[in-house]
Amino acid sequence: MYVRLLVLWGCWLGLGWLARPASAQVPDSGSGVAVPTAPGLASPPLPPAPTKTSAQVTTARRAGRSRVLLVETDPSGRARVRRYHLPATVADSLTALRTVRDLVLALQADAYLLASADKMRWGRDTVRAQLYVGEQFHWAYLRNGNLGDGLLTRAGYREKFFRHAPWHPADWAALQERILTEAENQGYPFATVGLDSVRLDGQDIAGRVVLKRGPAVIFDSIQIIGSSKTKKRFLTKYLQIFPGAPYSQQRVDAAAVLLRQLPYVRLRAEPEVRFARGRARVYLLLDERSANQFDAIVGLLPNTGTTGGVQFTGDVNINLRNLRGGGKQIGLQWRKVDALTQSLDGNYLHPNFFGSPLEVGATFNLYRQTGAFLTIRPRIQVTYPTARAGRLTFFAEQRSSRLLLDSVAYTRLTTTLPDYIDSEASSYGLAYARTNLDDLYFPHRGSFVAVQGGAGTKTIRQNANISEALYTGVARHTTQYTFSARVERYWALGRQSVVLARLRGEGLFNQQFFLNDLFRLGGLNSLRGFSENQFYTNAYGVGTVEFRQFTGAEGYVFVFADQAVLKAYQSDVTLGSSLDQPTGLGAGISFRTAAGLFQFVYSVGRSSFAGQQLGLSSSKIHFGLTSRF
């Protein structure tokens, strides 16, 4: 009987598997395993239905009583069944059926293809299952039928994996999936794969893998449905879906991921594909999203001078995205953090450079501290965005800093060098970023990761107004390394509550430091509860936990805690540094108004290095308005 079943199964395997198979699950004694070749005897017989007598209530009670499960099979089968660790008792008859069925499917997934439950006997306190295990089937060989060697290799086929190895349905189904995926990405979305020339020799199975490619399909065009003003020409290059190119399911699947990374479009639904006459037209359901940004933030800080009172700080930010529908971006930011310090940042991004998927960008930073120094830092970068791997960036950066001391200050520099010094540094490096946030502006779930590393040469230049003797012992040419990282994770607690966990940090490694070389930490955008740029450091890490309670689609109240660990330097770098662990606590509110997004933040901070304690006298207030158009 089993030989006949085997022959029938082999014929069905060779002729019926030309349709795409379902993915098989990993065998598990506690869950069902989907096996494409499960024979008809795999399902155990149901327990006998209770007769309609006066004892019907009693029978129903027995059905819910726990029973001892006994599996009866031949001696060789018992050793194999013991590996699946069946429970000694089952809660009820339904659990017994499921347990036996899962055992049969697990055996078939382990290449015991003729395993079946032939009979089940239901006793008062026991369930006896008559199980047939059979022999394990093996591949004799699996050869290439009509597929190119390159396609089979990319699909992960190796002949040694299918020679004298157990015949696992999951392995064969996975190979089919990989072959079909390769075919779909080479212009054959309707391809089918199966076995041909099947031979059965005892428990050895041999055959050839055959691919029916179906009609060749090429891309026709991209069609935009919705209110988006983004040009089709830009999206064609950005998504790499060119008319006349062979159809690729991988590019269609990646389109949704890439589109969600654009801040100026809103993807309403997954892209749709329509096939006609050997062509595939991709429909993108996109709406316009306000992404151009203008915001101004005003801060009030206690005046540390002798006059007392308060001082104002400012932050003006302008970002223009998707210029003329071509994806270009330009930004400008001016900041005045105190009476003596101000900065200017600019950036430009040009996507699809010469029709390629590459993005070319440039940034510029100017930092001026009146009466101390001026630093400029231009940077050029090339980015390759991908849907699965994220964004990979190569950059080149030049940093130049020079003194701005007046004549009186120079006359005092007779014995030691100043805290600031003239220097130049060039560096090259790589950056990587990946995001899967559900919303770029108001995320509820997802994560964001960005890391960057660079290396270069730092050169110290002699200032004409400073004696050359003061530079004795100063290394003029050194190697400098930089590193930065930022990781964010959002969890949605219900529909309106969100928890944010963030970890960010930077490191600068060199033989010697001056104040104009170091990072500046503190303020609304780095460490809340402290003044802007309050700490000078060459290495720091800041951990943040923030709870947000949304009151609408674009409004929420929040509380936060910032904890930092940093190497803080005195005003004179030569005095060395100390390890500090400043803490910032606070709360705020953000909501949408007719003029834009209004935000108010109140925070306090504590630091042993700065001599600051938690209290109203050292609290910080920030409020501002962000307008998107």
N, C-alpha and C positions, 0 to 999 in steps of 0.2 A: 504493500500500500504506500509506503513512504517513498519507494523508488518512483512510483507513478506520480506522486505529489511533487517530487523533486524535478522530474522531467517537465511537468506542467508549469511549475514555477520558473524553470529556466527559459522555457519558450516565452512565457509572459514577460520575463525580465528583458529578453532581447528585443521583443517587438513592442512592448507597451511603454517603455521608458523613453520614448522620444519626446514626451512632454517634459517640461521643466519640473524637477522634483522639489519637494518641500525639504527645508533644512531639518536634519535629524538632531535630536537632543542627546546630551550626554547621558549614558545609562545611569540610573539612580534607583536604588531599591525603594525609595520613598516617593517617587514621582513617575508619571507616565513618560514613556519614551516613544517618540514618533518614528516609526519604522516603515519605509515605503513598501516593504515586501512582506508584511505580516500575513501569514496564511490564514485561511478561514478558521482553522481550529484553535487560533490563538486566544479567543475569548472563552473563558470558562463558562460552563452552563449555569443558568440561574437557579437559585434554590426553588424547590417545589412550592407552588402557590398554596396557601392554606385553604382547606375545604370550608365551605359555608355551613358550619355546624354551630352548635351551642358553645364549642370551645374556641371560637374565633378570637375572643379577647385574650385568652390564655396564650394562644399562638403568637399574637402580636407582642405580648410581653416577652416571650422567649426570643423573638427576633431582635429585641433590643438588648439582650443579655450578652455579656462577654463570653467568648468561646475560645477553646484551645484550637490552634491551627496546626494541622498535621499534613505535611507534604510527603506523599508516597511516590517513590520512583526507584529505578534500578540502582544497584550499588555504585556504579560509576557516576550516575547523576547526582547522588547524594553529596558527594564531595564538591561537585560544582555548585550545587544549590547553597551549600553552607557559606560560600563566599559572599552571598548577598545579605546575610544577617537578617533573616526574616523574624518578625516578632513572634513570640511564643503564644500570645493571645491576641484576639481582635475584639473590638468593641461591639460589633454587630455584624449581621450578614452582609450588609453593603460594604463595610470595611474589608471583610474577607474577600469579596469579589474583586475589589480594587487591588488588594495586596497580591492576589494570585495573578491578576491581569498584568500588573506592573512587573512581576517576576518573569512572566512569559516574554514580555516586550524587552526586558533587560537581557534575557538570554539571547533573543534574536539579535539585539544590537551588538552582542559579544560574539557574533558569527555562528550561534547555534540556531540556524535558520528554520529548522523543523520543530523547534520547541513548541509544545502545546499542552493545554490542560484538557485532558480527555474526559475526565469525570470528576464530579464533586458530590460528596455525600454529607448530608446535613444531619447531625445527631443532636441530642438534647443539649450537650455541653461541648461538643467538638464539631470541627469542620475538617473533612478529609478530602484532599485534592490529589487526584491521580495525575502525575506530571510525566510527560515524555520530554527528555532533554535532547537526546540524539548526539550526533558528532558535530564537531566544529568544522565549518567550511573554510577553505583557504583559496587564495588566488594561486592558480598555476602560473598565469602571466596576464598582463594587460598591455596590449600593444597599440601603437598608433595606427589608426585607420586612415583617415583622409585629412588629418589636421597637420598644419605646418609645425615643424619642430620648435620654432620660436614661440608659437602660441601655446603649445603644451608646456614649454619651459616656464613661460611667464605665469601660467596657471598653477605652477608648483608640482607638475608631474615629474616623478622620478621612477624609472622602471623598477629599481630595487625595492621601492615601497609597495609594489604590487606583485612581487614574486615570492611565493611561499609564505605569504603573510596572511593572518586571519582576514576573512571577508567581512569587514565591518560595513554595514549599510551607510553609516554616517560618513565614513571616509569617501565612499563612492559618491554620495550625494554632495559632499563638499567639493570634490573634484569637478563634478558637473557644474556647480554654481560658479566656480572660478573660471572654467572654460567659457561659460555663457557670459560672464562679466567681461572677459577679454573680447569676445565677439561683439558684445553690445558697444564697447568702446572703440571698435574698429569699423563701425558702419553697418552692423548686422543685428538690429534690435529684435528680430523675430527668429533668431537661430534656436535650434533644438539640438540636444545631444543625447546619445544613448549607446547601448552595447550592440555589437554586431558579431556574427560568427561565434555565438556562444557555444562552448563545449563543456560538458560535465563528465568528469572522470572520478567516480567515487565522491569524495568531498572536495575535489579540486575544480575550480571554475576558471575558465580561460575565455578570452574574448578580445575584441578590438573596440576602441572608443571611436565613435563616428559622429561627426558634426554636420548637420544640415543647416547651412548658413541662411537660407531664405533670401529675399530680395535685398540688394544693397540700398542703403538710405543715406542721403546727404542732408545737411542743414539747408533750409530755405531762407529764413530770416527770423528776426526778433520783432515781435509786436508788443507795444506797450499799451495796456488798458488801464485807465485811471487818470488822475489829475496831475501826475508827475510831469515836470517840465524837462526832465533829463533827456538828453538827446540819445536817439537810438544808436547813433554812430559811436558814442562813447561807451554805451553798455555793450555793444558788440565786441569792442576791443577789451573792455574790462572783464567780461565773462569768457572771452576767447571762443565765442560761438560765431564763426565766420560763415557766410553763405557759400555753398559749394564744398565745404569741408565734410569729411565723413562723419556721420552721426556718432556722438559719444554720450552715453548715458551718464558717465562720470561728470561731464561738464554740466549737464542738466541738473544733476543732484547738487553740484557745487554752487550753482547759480543762487539758490536761496541763501546759503551761508554767506556768500560774498555780498549779496545785496543787503543783508542785515548789518553789515559792517559800514554801510554808507549812512551818515547821519542825516542826509537830506531827502531820503525816500523812506516810505513805509510800505512794507510788503504785506499785502492783504491776505494772500494765499500762496500756496506752493505753485511754482511755475507749471504750466500745462503744455503738453506737446500734442500736436495733431499731425497725423501722417496722411499723405495723399500723393500718389504717383511717384513714389520713390523719394519724396522730400518730407522733411520734418520742420514744422513751424513752431517756434517756442513763444508762448504767450506769457507775459509778465504783468501781474496785477499790482501796479505801483501807484501810490498816492504821494502827492507833494507833502513835504514836512518842513516846517519852519526851522531852519538850521543856521541862518546868518545871525550873528550874535553881536549885541552891543550891551555892555554892562559897565557900571561905575559903582565902586564900593568905597564908602567913607568910613574911617575908623577914628575912634577917640581913645587917646592914650594919656596917662598922667605924664606931665612934663617933668623930666628928670633934672632940668636946669634949676637955677636959683630963683627964677621968676615964678615957679609953681604953675598952677593952672593945668590946662590940657593942651595937647597938640593934635593936629589933624594929619591923617595919612590918606593916601588915595590910590586907587587902582582902576584904570580905564582899559577896557579890553574890547577890541573890534575883530571879528572873524567873519569873513565872507567865504561861503562854501558853494560849490557847484556853480561857478561863474559861467553864465551864458549856457547852462545845461551841459557843460563839458567836463565836470568833475574837478576843475581847478579850484585851489583854495589859497587864500591869502589872509594873514592875520597880523595884528599889531597890538602890543600891550605896553602901556606906560604905568610905572609904579613909583610912588613916593612914600617910602616906609617911615621916614622921619625927616627932620629939618635939613639934614646933611646928605641924605642918601636917596638916590633915585636910579631907576633902571628902565631900559627900553628893549623890548623883544619883538622881532619880526620873523615871519615864516612864510614860505611859499611852497606849494605842492603841485607838481605837474604829472598827472597820471598818463598811462599808455604812451610812454616815451617812444616816439617813432613807431607807433602801432604795436609795440610789445606790451606785455603785462607789467613791465617795470614802472615804478613810480620814482621820479626824481624830485628831490626836495632840497631846500636851502633854509637855514635858520641863521639869525643874527642876534647877538646879545651884547648890550652895552650896560656896564655897571659903573656908576660914578659915586665916589665918596668925597665930598667937597673937602679940600685941604689935605687929602690923603693920597688917593690913587684913582686911576681910570683903567678899566679892563674891558676889552672887546673880544668877542669870541664868535667868529663865523664858522659855519659848518655846512658841508655838502654831503648828501646821503642818497643812496639808491636802495629802493625797497622792492622786494618780490612778494606780493601777497598771494596766499594760497587758501583754499577752503578748509583743508584738513590740517595742514601743518602750521598755519598761522602766517605771520609776517616776518620775513627775514630781511635785515637791513645791514648794509655796509656803509660806513661813514668815515669821513676825514675831517678833522677839526684842528683849528689853529687858535691859540689863546695868547693874547698879548696884554701885558699890564705895565703901566708906567706911573711914576710918582707925580703928584700934583702939589708938592710942598711949596710954600712961599719962601721968600728970601730969608726971613727971620728963622724959620724952621731949619733951613739948610745950615745956618751958622751954628746951630746947636749940635749938628752931627759931626763932632770932632773926635769922639772916642768909640762910639758903637754904631753899628748899622741901624736904620730905622726898622720899625715893625713891618713895614711894607718895602718892596724892592722891585726894581725893573726886571721883568722876566718874559720869556716867550716859551711856549710849549706847543708842540705839534703831536697829534696822536691819530691812530687809525684803530678801528675796532668793528665789532659786530654787535647787533642788537636783535632781540627776538621778542615778539609780542603775540599773544593769542587771547581771544575773547569769545565767550559764548553767552553773553548777557542777553536776557530777553528784551531789554530796552537799553539803549545807550545813555539816555538821560535820566530815567527813573527806573532803574533795575529793581526787580523783586527776587530774582533768582539767577544763578549763573556764577561765572568766575572770570577773572581777568588776570593775566600773567604777563609781566614784561621784565626782561633782564638785558643788561648791557655791559660790555667789557671792552676796554681799550688800552693801548700801550703806545708810548711815544717817548720823545726826548724833550727834556726841559733845559733851557739855557738861561743863565742869569747874566744880565748885562750890567756893566758898570755905568753908574750915573755920573755925568760930567761934573756935577756939583758936590760929589762925595769923594773923599780921599781914597785913592787906590789902596792904601795900606789897610783900610777897614775891610777890604774884601779878602784879606789873607785867611786861609783856612776854609773859605767858602767854595764848595764844588760848583764849578761853572757849568759843566755838562753832566747831567744825570738821566737815568731812565726812570720814567714815571708810569704807574699803572692806575687805572680807574675802574671802578665797578659800581653798578647800581642794580637794584631789583625792586619790584613792586608786585605784590600778590593781593588780590581781593576776592572775597567770597561772599555771596548774598544768599540768605535763606529766607524763604517766605513762611511766616507763621500765621497761617490763615490767609484771608483775602487782603487784609489791609496792614498787616504787621510784617516788618522786614528787619532782620538782623544782619549787620555788616561787620565782617572781620577783615582787617587790613594789616599787612606787614610791608614796610618799605624801609630801604636803607641805601647808603652810599659809602664808598670807601675810596680814599686817595692815599697812595703808597709811594713815598719818595724818601730820600736820605735826609732832607731838610725842608722845613716849612716856614713860610711867612704868612702874615694875616691875609694878604690879598691872594694867596693860593687856596685858602681853606673854603669849605662849604659854610654857608650861613643858614642857621636853623632857627625857627621860631615864627609864630604868626598864624594867620588863618589857614594858609595853604600847606603848612608843614607840621607845626606843633602848637595847638591852640592853648590859650591860657598864658602866653608869653608875648613879649613885644616882637615885632618883625625883626628878623635877623639878629636875635639877641645872643645866640651862641655861635662861636667860631669852633669848627671841628673838622677833623680830617676823616672821621669814621663815625657813623651813627646808625641806629636802628630804631624805628618807631612802630609800635603796635597799637592798633585802634580797635575798639569795640563800640559799635553804635547801634542804637535801637531806633527805628523809624516807625511811626504810626501814621499811615496815610489817611488824610481827610478827604482826598479826592484824587483824580488822576494825576495831578501835578502839584499836590500840596501835602505837607506832612510836618509833624512836630518830631523832635528827636532829642535824645540825650546821648552823651558820648564820654569816653574815657581814652585819653592818649597816654601811653607810657613809652618813654624813650630811654635808650642807653647810648651814651656818647662820650667821646673823648673831648672835653672842653678845654680850650686854650685861654691863658691869660692875655691881657693886652700886649704883653711882651712874650713873644713865642719862645724866646730863649729860656724863660723861666720854667718851661715844661707844661705839661697838661695834667688833668685829673679826671678820673672817671666820675661821671655824674649820671643820675637817674631821674630826670625831671618828669613830673606828672601833670597832666592837664585834664580838667573836668569841666563839663558845661552842658548847656542845653540850647535849643534854638527852634525856630519855626521858619518854614518856607512855604509860600503859597502864591498862586497865580492872581495877578491883578490885571486891569485893563492896560496898564502901561508895561507889564512884564512880570517876571518872577521876582518877588520880594523875599529877602532872607535876612533874618536877625539872629545873631549868635551872641550869647553871654558865656564867658569862660573864666576860670581861675586856674592858677598854676602854682606848683611848688617845686623848688630846686635848691639844693644845698650849695651848689657852686655859685649861683646867682644871689643867694641869700634871700630868696623869695618864699613866702609862706602862703598857704591858702587863706584868702581873706578878701573883703570888699575893697580894701585900699589898693590892692594889686590886680583887681579884676580887669578884664578886657571886654569891650563891646564892639561888635562889628555888625554893620547892616549895609545892605546894598540892593540894587535893582538890576536884574538881568533881562534884557529884551531880545527876543528872537523874532526875526521877520523873514 
